[in-house]
Amino acid sequence: DGGITQSPKYLFRKEGQNVTLSCEQNLNHDAMYWYRQDPGQGLRLIYYSQIVNDFQKGDIAEGYSVSREKKESFPLTVTSAQKNPTAFYLCASSSPDTYTDTQYFGPGTRLTVL
Amino acid sequence: DQQVKQNSPSLSVQEGRISILNCDYTNSMFDYFLWYKKYPAEGPTFLISISSIKDKNEDGRFTVFLNKSAKHLSLHIVPSQPGDSAVYFCAARLGNAGNMLTFGGGTRLMVKP
């Protein structure tokens, strides 16, 4: 059945290490997004991609990088340059073919820096 | 500068009563608004939406009202059920910015049995 998968669900990283979070969708959506949620706060946009091989910075892109080599996949790398990486990371996708443009979310990855 | 605000971080309601969650926005160019529901450690799930050309949209127990002149929208849940306990986010879309959504900070709803 169709949906968005994120792996792993929990991830621990030592300071100074890069780590890559996976996001895969089989909804045939063109657009994909990465958000970050901190305790008691809303979702903040990190990066988004409207089409394969193209992506744009969101509001808080510093210390993160992405790639979009396939329509189904939009991995996010949290680099050692990200000063406060501990957070809950959410991936979403949407199809621009529909007026509603509803974004559908994956289950999230909780990243903890030790 | 927050363009979408949910000023109540939490709300407690008795089961069977009405829950009203509020959201204010500042950008008059937003043309579409959505409400998402989120349980802890899970991704948000889409609940209901409304276009800026409407003032009301209803889906079962959920109704969203939009007051464009006041730049205010609200989500009504009637009757509230304990399973509705979650964090609710409102989001707004800029018509000329593709699918970009701006989210509010969320309101935690607690429905007491």
Interface residues (C-beta under 8 A of the other chain):
Chain A: I4 Q6 K9 A31 Y35 G40 Q41 G42 L43 R44 L45 Y48 Q50 F88 L90 A92 S94 P96 T100 D101 T102 Q103 Y104 F105 G106 P107 G108 R110
Chain B: V4 Q6 P9 Y32 L34 Y36 A41 E42 G43 P44 T45 F46 S49 F89 R93 G98 N99 M100 L101 F103 G104 G105 G106
